[in-house]
Amino acid sequence: MRILVLGGTGFVGKSVVEEAADQGIEVCSLSRRGIPKECKNIDSVTWLAGDVSNSSVIEDAIKRYGPFDACVHAIGILLDNDSGLSSLNQYASGSGSVPGSSSTYDTVTRKTAFNAIETFSSLSKSSSSSSLFPFIFISAAEAGWTWKVPVEWLERYLRAKRAVEDKLLNTPGLRPVIFRPSLIWTWDKPEALISVAPFTVASIFLPFIDRPVMIKSLVKSILRSIEREDVSGIKRFPDIEELSQT
């Protein structure tokens, strides 16, 4: 199996790359940074540098390193340039990324995902395979909220996530799997426990708050969803936990 991970140097993306490589899956990572400073099995992965907001970058990666059996879209940004808080990403982001001047939710999330979705949908139409192409998108639990969020940057963040979800669910030729994790954490970053505790407590009493999910569980679920043709649609915390244990 060969998979393409978009955003493979980010917190979630790199974790997917590492676990997939551990499982013997051929992995190609495409991101702005190209290659991370540290990564397990770094030499067994194909690391590509490119801006996925340019559709030709994805097309070139497919021509040179494809065909791929699945695509994982893990490109994202917590605080975009228009939020006025972008400098905090190096602390708030799991990968410590720093956005550029054109890094908005629309460009980083929506545009990159739309480009990938349209490219793989087009390829699936010309494919002789009877199976739908697995396309995995990492969304957010809060994308399921049905009310407008009073925080402007958060509302734009969720609007971009929802736009991708809608696009993916309504594009032919693809098997959409949308993961909606809440706070993602790992024991490797104990400082995250400060946020994990209140989220966990809140999830007990507030139905619109999902429990924090461990990165290992999310990654295992992502890779399992690629293998299982019966998995599609939106996956929240209970689904993530179930998939990770199968």
Buried (B, 14 or more C-beta within 10 A) or exposed (E): BBBBBBBBBBBBBBBBBBBBBEEEBBBBBBBBBEBBEEBEEBEBBBBBEBBBBEBEBBBBBBEEBBEBBBBBBBBBBBBBBBBEEBEEBEEBBBBEBEBEEEBBBBBBBBBBBBBBBBBBBEBBEEEEEEEBBBBBBBBBBBBBBEEEBEEEBBBBBBBBBBBBBEBBBEBEBBBBBBBBBBBBBBEEEEEBEEEBEEBBEBBEEEEEBBBBBBBEBBBBBBBBBBBBEEBBEBBBBEBBBEBBEE
